Amino acid sequence: MRLEFTKMHGCGNDYIYIDCFKQKIDNPNQLAKTLSDRHFYVGSDGLIMICPSEIADAKMRMFNADGSEGRMCGNAIRCVGKFLYDNGYCKSTTMHVDTLSGIKILYATLDEDGKVKELKADMGKADLTPSVIPAITENEKMIDEEIEVLGEKYRVTAVSMGSAHCVCFVDDTEAFPLEKVGAAFENHERFPDRVNAEFVQVIDSNTLKMRVWERGSQETAACGTGSCASVVAAVLNGYCNKGEDVTVLLRGGKLVINYTDERVYMTGEAVKVYDGVIEI
């Protein structure tokens, strides 16, 4: 099988993008697992299929590096927007992309060459309903709630941004033992469908620093939905203010998040690395 692909990233959160307007993929779960291997194949945090849609400009399907299908990825959807515009599938700088978490609206900013430089994404409304996340709790919402991980106690806030997130505030993200506890957070019994875990250091009321352990991909350089969830949690815990821009500093770059009662906006880069062809 000869497969054409595009490698793209948002803040270092890199995926392999397949143009399914032109190509057919029969087994995306296994393909994602194979191609994501950084030693023997292309290497990535997962696989993104850009597909035709009857209700939007395109449909995005995303698969993690372990082959599991995810509902949403904020960094990936910005790259999908860039792919659609730069390749002529969408003529407008306002784009609609269908996902398993609903239709997301993207607003593109162009560079001097007429290519997409960055995008602002309407990520929809943050959902704190435990059954939606899902998260197991005796409370109406899981906010600043204690859980035990590998014998240590942590206080976490659970948020759904179309995918499940567990946000934990820490004193120093660089010193935090993410490699040791990340998998235990992901597979914690309080999150029956596994969870993305964000570890967040508060710099000031408009700046957060974050590391992330992504469900199915381990630690990644950035997570768009995780950045959104972190700002939501920071507002709920009194660290940041609702309706204000908050910069989230990630290992791969930065995102600007604005959380309101009705929706969360995410603004950041989308970068094409290269086009390639691989034989499977």
Secondary structure, 3 states (H helix, E strand, C coil): CEEEEEEEEECCEEEEEEECCCCCCCCHHHHHHHHCCCCCCCCCCEEEEEECCCCCCEEEEEEECCCCEECCCHHHHHHHHHHHHHCCCCCCCEEEEEECCEEEEEEEEECCCCCEEEEEEECCCCECCCCCCCCCCCCCCCCCEEEEECCEEEEEEEEECCCEEEEEECCCCCCCCHHHHHHHHHCCCCCCCCCEEEEEEEEECCEEEEEEEECCCEEECCCHHHHHHHHHHHHHCCCCCCCCEEEEEECCEEEEEEECCCCEEEEEECEEEEEEEEEC
